Amino acid sequence: MSDIPTPTRERLWTVREAAAFLRLGRNTVYEWAATGKLPALRLGSRIRFEPSALRQWVALQRGSGVPALVAGARRP
């Protein structure tokens, strides 16, 4: 038996799934991932997103004083 903890793995999201969650266009998600604005993983030629990382990113955007216009946020 192994004593190494196994991390709970979430299924990675595609650009389409991330765009739907963030309520952004796919091109915007591609662009933001390429520039590092969104946390993304590159697997060969594919881009994938960890759902928990995107949720955390949204929470940070909301708490930074920058108007959050994604994921159903309301304007103040």
Backbone as CSV, one residue per row, in Angstrom:
resi,resn,N_x,N_y,N_z,CA_x,CA_y,CA_z,C_x,C_y,C_z
1,MET,0.832,-1.188,0.000,0.000,0.000,0.000,0.873,1.246,0.000
2,SER,0.496,2.224,-0.764,1.284,3.442,-0.897,0.868,4.477,0.136
3,ASP,1.864,5.158,0.696,1.599,6.233,1.653,1.522,7.592,0.974
4,ILE,1.687,7.592,-0.332,1.645,8.847,-1.078,0.184,9.243,-1.275
5,PRO,-0.178,10.448,-0.805,-1.572,10.864,-0.997,-1.876,11.092,-2.460
6,THR,-3.030,10.681,-2.883,-3.445,10.923,-4.255,-4.351,12.140,-4.276
7,PRO,-3.992,13.130,-5.074,-4.814,14.336,-5.129,-6.176,14.043,-5.762
8,THR,-7.154,14.768,-5.292,-8.472,14.667,-5.911,-8.370,15.376,-7.251
9,ARG,-8.663,14.662,-8.287,-8.503,15.245,-9.616,-9.845,15.623,-10.197
10,GLU,-9.905,16.857,-10.629,-11.086,17.336,-11.337,-10.862,17.085,-12.829
11,ARG,-11.923,16.876,-13.524,-11.828,16.800,-14.976,-11.487,18.192,-15.491
12,LEU,-10.505,18.281,-16.349,-10.110,19.579,-16.895,-11.155,20.064,-17.883
13,TRP,-11.321,21.391,-17.922,-12.283,21.994,-18.837,-11.612,22.369,-20.139
14,THR,-12.378,22.313,-21.193,-11.939,22.787,-22.499,-12.124,24.303,-22.557
15,VAL,-11.641,24.889,-23.632,-11.841,26.326,-23.839,-13.336,26.628,-23.903
16,ARG,-14.085,25.790,-24.571,-15.532,26.001,-24.688,-16.198,25.989,-23.304
17,GLU,-15.825,25.032,-22.456,-16.413,24.944,-21.114,-15.993,26.123,-20.247
18,ALA,-14.725,26.520,-20.349,-14.249,27.674,-19.581,-14.961,28.946,-20.039
19,ALA,-15.134,29.097,-21.338,-15.824,30.270,-21.873,-17.266,30.323,-21.385
20,ALA,-17.930,29.187,-21.349,-19.317,29.154,-20.864,-19.374,29.531,-19.388
21,PHE,-18.458,29.009,-18.598,-18.422,29.329,-17.169,-18.170,30.818,-16.942
22,LEU,-17.226,31.367,-17.686,-16.841,32.771,-17.519,-17.758,33.734,-18.264
23,ARG,-18.619,33.171,-19.110,-19.504,33.980,-19.949,-18.710,34.943,-20.833
24,LEU,-17.693,34.356,-21.456,-16.834,35.081,-22.383,-16.830,34.340,-23.710
25,GLY,-16.388,35.015,-24.746,-16.230,34.358,-26.032,-15.015,33.440,-26.019
26,ARG,-15.043,32.428,-26.863,-13.911,31.491,-26.926,-12.621,32.198,-27.323
27,ASN,-12.699,33.141,-28.250,-11.487,33.857,-28.666,-10.874,34.631,-27.504
28,THR,-11.715,35.225,-26.672,-11.219,35.948,-25.501,-10.529,34.991,-24.545
29,VAL,-11.100,33.826,-24.317,-10.487,32.837,-23.427,-9.140,32.391,-23.984
30,TYR,-9.072,32.126,-25.288,-7.795,31.762,-25.906,-6.759,32.871,-25.696
31,GLU,-7.168,34.098,-25.939,-6.255,35.242,-25.827,-5.778,35.428,-24.393
32,TRP,-6.704,35.395,-23.436,-6.342,35.580,-22.027,-5.465,34.442,-21.522
33,ALA,-5.706,33.231,-21.984,-4.866,32.098,-21.593,-3.458,32.264,-22.166
34,ALA,-3.375,32.712,-23.409,-2.072,32.886,-24.068,-1.242,33.979,-23.409
35,THR,-1.908,35.019,-22.913,-1.184,36.127,-22.294,-0.971,35.927,-20.793
36,GLY,-1.535,34.853,-20.241,-1.356,34.586,-18.818,-2.387,35.242,-17.929
37,LYS,-3.357,35.911,-18.511,-4.388,36.552,-17.702,-5.277,35.520,-17.016
38,LEU,-5.492,34.385,-17.664,-6.260,33.272,-17.088,-5.307,32.134,-16.758
39,PRO,-5.523,31.448,-15.632,-4.701,30.272,-15.332,-5.091,29.124,-16.263
40,ALA,-4.120,28.638,-17.022,-4.397,27.601,-18.013,-3.254,26.599,-18.053
41,LEU,-3.563,25.432,-18.549,-2.569,24.390,-18.762,-2.482,24.123,-20.252
42,ARG,-1.267,24.011,-20.746,-1.089,23.653,-22.150,-0.641,22.205,-22.190
43,LEU,-1.436,21.387,-22.861,-1.134,19.970,-23.026,-0.904,19.731,-24.513
44,GLY,0.341,19.784,-24.894,0.660,19.724,-26.321,0.133,20.980,-26.983
45,SER,-0.720,20.811,-27.965,-1.300,21.968,-28.651,-2.641,22.381,-28.042
46,ARG,-3.077,21.667,-27.031,-4.388,21.947,-26.431,-4.254,22.783,-25.169
47,ILE,-5.278,23.588,-24.918,-5.346,24.385,-23.691,-6.466,23.812,-22.845
48,ARG,-6.173,23.606,-21.572,-7.171,23.096,-20.627,-7.138,23.950,-19.376
49,PHE,-8.225,23.873,-18.618,-8.385,24.699,-17.422,-8.814,23.837,-16.248
50,GLU,-8.218,24.104,-15.086,-8.660,23.454,-13.864,-9.844,24.262,-13.332
51,PRO,-11.004,23.636,-13.164,-12.174,24.372,-12.685,-11.910,25.124,-11.371
52,SER,-11.216,24.502,-10.446,-10.953,25.163,-9.161,-10.074,26.404,-9.348
53,ALA,-9.131,26.352,-10.282,-8.272,27.509,-10.544,-9.074,28.658,-11.146
54,LEU,-10.012,28.341,-12.035,-10.850,29.399,-12.608,-11.786,29.993,-11.561
55,ARG,-12.338,29.145,-10.706,-13.207,29.668,-9.631,-12.424,30.598,-8.708
56,GLN,-11.199,30.207,-8.388,-10.353,31.048,-7.538,-10.006,32.350,-8.256
57,TRP,-9.728,32.274,-9.546,-9.413,33.466,-10.323,-10.590,34.445,-10.308
58,VAL,-11.811,33.919,-10.480,-13.007,34.765,-10.445,-13.133,35.420,-9.070
59,ALA,-12.929,34.645,-8.005,-13.027,35.195,-6.650,-11.999,36.301,-6.430
60,LEU,-10.799,36.117,-6.947,-9.767,37.149,-6.811,-10.130,38.403,-7.593
61,GLN,-10.728,38.232,-8.770,-11.145,39.387,-9.562,-12.212,40.181,-8.819
62,ARG,-13.115,39.477,-8.181,-14.183,40.149,-7.434,-13.638,40.900,-6.235
63,GLY,-12.611,40.369,-5.589,-12.068,40.983,-4.386,-11.003,42.020,-4.632
64,SER,-10.600,42.228,-5.885,-9.483,43.128,-6.174,-9.908,44.574,-6.396
65,GLY,-11.199,44.833,-6.368,-11.663,46.180,-6.641,-11.891,46.430,-8.118
66,VAL,-11.498,45.472,-8.944,-11.736,45.565,-10.381,-13.142,45.055,-10.632
67,PRO,-13.948,45.770,-11.385,-15.301,45.277,-11.649,-15.278,43.891,-12.278
68,ALA,-15.957,42.977,-11.673,-16.010,41.603,-12.185,-17.175,41.496,-13.152
69,LEU,-16.870,41.245,-14.392,-17.899,41.174,-15.419,-18.077,39.752,-15.912
70,VAL,-17.574,38.793,-15.157,-17.652,37.400,-15.582,-18.397,36.568,-14.548
71,ALA,-18.798,35.402,-14.960,-19.434,34.401,-14.094,-20.661,34.941,-13.375
72,GLY,-21.422,35.756,-14.046,-22.693,36.203,-13.494,-22.583,37.268,-12.425
73,ALA,-21.447,37.932,-12.351,-21.277,38.968,-11.332,-22.200,40.146,-11.634
74,ARG,-22.653,40.781,-10.595,-23.504,41.965,-10.751,-22.688,43.220,-10.561
75,ARG,-23.042,44.210,-11.281,-22.374,45.508,-11.110,-22.877,46.162,-9.836
76,PRO,-21.979,46.869,-9.139,-22.406,47.560,-7.899,-23.335,48.717,-8.173
